[in-house]
């Protein structure tokens, strides 16, 4: 558990130390149909998500670009470790994984994307969530977080493994 040192920084020092960053990652998936409750992508590294090893940050916003134009209803799950939550994309969470309970202890939280979060851009759809304020912490020795995407709606089909891009707005402490 991290120890909070209240008097470590003045208010001005604290505000000047915070850094807002937008990190873009490709949520690699399988170019195939992904059914409801199946994993779309997993263990996607969000590099430099926190300022120092084992540090904390606050996810402020998330933008999901769906180049397959599917309006996928999904949960974006954040973790402090890169351990897979299933044996392969397209399978259910926990399928062929013997230590799922241990893996889930590293989950930092999730953001749900629903149909109403999307706007139609003809060739693609973009979903945006703002004012999230999800506090997250990297594992000791790491500045990365990891992301899994789970389909929560009807089956979706991706034509390419790079159809999903995610931008995370993160306030680093």
C-alpha positions as CSV (number, residue, x, y, z in Angstrom):
1,X,0.0,0.0,0.0
2,X,1.3,3.5,-0.9
3,X,1.9,5.9,1.9
4,X,0.5,9.4,1.4
5,X,2.7,12.2,2.5
6,X,0.3,15.2,2.9
7,X,3.0,17.9,3.5
8,X,5.4,16.6,0.8
9,X,4.5,19.3,-1.7
10,X,2.9,22.7,-1.5
11,X,-0.4,23.2,-3.5
12,X,1.5,25.0,-6.3
13,X,4.2,22.4,-6.4
14,X,1.6,19.6,-6.6
15,X,-0.3,21.3,-9.5
16,X,2.9,22.1,-11.4
17,X,4.0,18.5,-11.0
18,X,0.9,17.0,-12.6
19,X,1.1,16.2,-16.3
20,X,-1.9,15.7,-18.7
21,X,-1.0,13.2,-21.4
22,X,-2.9,11.5,-24.2
23,X,-1.6,8.1,-25.0
24,X,-2.8,6.3,-28.2
25,X,-2.6,2.5,-28.5
26,X,-3.9,0.0,-31.1
27,X,-6.0,-2.6,-29.5
28,X,-4.9,-5.6,-31.6
29,X,-7.6,-8.1,-32.1
30,X,-8.3,-11.1,-34.4
31,X,-9.8,-10.3,-37.8
32,X,-12.9,-12.4,-37.2
33,X,-16.3,-12.4,-35.5
34,X,-16.1,-11.8,-31.8
35,X,-19.2,-12.9,-29.9
36,X,-20.9,-11.4,-26.9
37,X,-18.9,-11.7,-23.6
38,X,-15.8,-12.6,-25.5
39,X,-12.4,-10.8,-25.4
40,X,-11.8,-8.4,-28.2
41,X,-8.2,-7.6,-27.2
42,X,-6.1,-8.2,-24.2
43,X,-2.9,-7.2,-22.4
44,X,-2.5,-4.1,-24.6
45,X,0.3,-2.0,-23.0
46,X,-0.3,1.7,-22.2
47,X,3.3,2.8,-21.9
48,X,4.3,5.7,-19.6
49,X,0.8,5.8,-18.1
50,X,2.3,7.0,-14.8
51,X,5.2,9.3,-14.1
52,X,7.3,7.0,-12.0
53,X,7.6,3.3,-11.3
54,X,4.7,2.1,-9.2
55,X,3.1,5.5,-9.5
56,X,-0.5,6.6,-9.7
57,X,-2.5,8.5,-12.2
58,X,-6.1,9.4,-13.0
59,X,-7.8,8.4,-16.3
60,X,-9.8,11.4,-17.4
61,X,-11.1,10.5,-20.8
62,X,-11.2,7.6,-23.3
63,X,-11.8,7.7,-27.1
64,X,-12.3,4.5,-29.0
65,X,-12.0,4.6,-32.8
66,X,-13.8,1.6,-34.4
67,X,-12.6,1.4,-38.0
68,X,-14.8,-1.7,-38.5
69,X,-17.8,0.6,-38.0
70,X,-19.5,-1.9,-35.6
71,X,-20.8,0.3,-32.7
72,X,-19.4,-2.3,-30.4
73,X,-20.8,-2.2,-26.8
74,X,-17.8,-3.1,-24.6
75,X,-16.0,-2.8,-21.3
76,X,-12.4,-1.5,-21.4
77,X,-10.7,-3.0,-18.3
78,X,-7.5,-1.6,-16.9
79,X,-4.9,-3.7,-15.1
80,X,-1.5,-3.2,-13.6
81,X,-0.1,-6.4,-15.1
82,X,0.0,-7.8,-18.6
83,X,-1.3,-11.2,-17.8
84,X,-3.8,-12.5,-20.3
85,X,-7.5,-12.9,-19.2
86,X,-8.1,-15.7,-21.8
87,X,-6.2,-18.0,-24.0
88,X,-7.0,-16.1,-27.2
89,X,-9.1,-13.2,-28.5
90,X,-12.6,-14.3,-29.4
91,X,-12.8,-16.6,-26.3
92,X,-14.7,-15.9,-23.1
93,X,-12.9,-14.2,-20.1
94,X,-11.2,-17.0,-18.1
95,X,-11.4,-19.6,-20.8
96,X,-8.3,-21.8,-20.7
97,X,-6.8,-19.7,-17.9
98,X,-6.2,-21.5,-14.7
99,X,-5.4,-18.6,-12.4
100,X,-8.1,-16.0,-13.3
101,X,-8.7,-15.0,-9.7
102,X,-5.1,-14.0,-9.3
103,X,-5.1,-12.1,-12.6
104,X,-8.3,-10.2,-11.6
105,X,-6.7,-8.9,-8.4
106,X,-4.6,-6.6,-10.6
107,X,-7.7,-4.9,-12.2
108,X,-7.7,-1.2,-11.6
109,X,-11.3,-0.5,-12.9
110,X,-13.3,-0.4,-16.2
111,X,-15.0,2.0,-18.5
112,X,-18.2,0.9,-20.3
113,X,-18.8,2.0,-23.9
114,X,-22.4,1.8,-25.1
115,X,-24.1,2.5,-28.4
116,X,-25.1,6.1,-27.3
117,X,-21.4,7.0,-26.8
118,X,-20.6,6.7,-30.5
119,X,-20.9,9.1,-33.4
120,X,-21.1,7.8,-37.0
121,X,-18.2,9.1,-39.2
122,X,-19.4,7.0,-42.2
123,X,-16.3,4.8,-42.6
124,X,-15.8,4.5,-38.8
125,X,-17.4,5.2,-35.5
126,X,-15.9,7.1,-32.5
127,X,-17.0,6.6,-28.9
128,X,-15.9,9.2,-26.3
129,X,-16.2,9.1,-22.5
130,X,-15.2,12.1,-20.4
131,X,-15.1,13.0,-16.7
132,X,-14.1,9.5,-15.9
133,X,-11.7,10.2,-13.0
134,X,-10.6,6.6,-12.5
135,X,-7.6,6.4,-10.2
136,X,-5.1,3.8,-11.3
137,X,-1.7,2.6,-10.1
138,X,1.1,0.8,-12.0
139,X,2.8,-2.3,-10.6
140,X,6.0,-1.6,-8.7
141,X,8.9,-1.3,-11.1
142,X,6.7,-0.3,-14.0
143,X,5.2,2.9,-15.5
144,X,2.8,1.0,-17.7
145,X,-0.8,0.0,-17.4
146,X,-2.5,-2.7,-19.5
147,X,-5.9,-2.8,-21.2
148,X,-8.4,-5.5,-22.1
149,X,-11.5,-5.0,-24.2
150,X,-14.5,-7.3,-23.7
151,X,-17.5,-7.3,-26.1
152,X,-20.7,-6.8,-24.0
153,X,-23.1,-6.6,-27.0
154,X,-24.0,-8.6,-30.0
155,X,-21.4,-10.3,-32.2
156,X,-19.0,-7.9,-34.0
157,X,-16.7,-8.7,-37.0
158,X,-13.3,-7.0,-37.5
159,X,-11.8,-7.0,-41.0
160,X,-8.3,-6.2,-39.7
161,X,-6.3,-6.8,-36.5
162,X,-5.8,-3.0,-36.2
163,X,-9.5,-1.9,-36.4
164,X,-9.6,-0.6,-32.8
165,X,-7.6,2.4,-31.6
166,X,-7.9,3.8,-28.1
167,X,-6.8,7.3,-26.8
168,X,-6.5,7.6,-23.1
169,X,-6.4,11.0,-21.5
170,X,-4.5,10.5,-18.3
171,X,-3.5,12.9,-15.5
172,X,-0.2,11.8,-14.1
173,X,0.7,12.4,-10.5
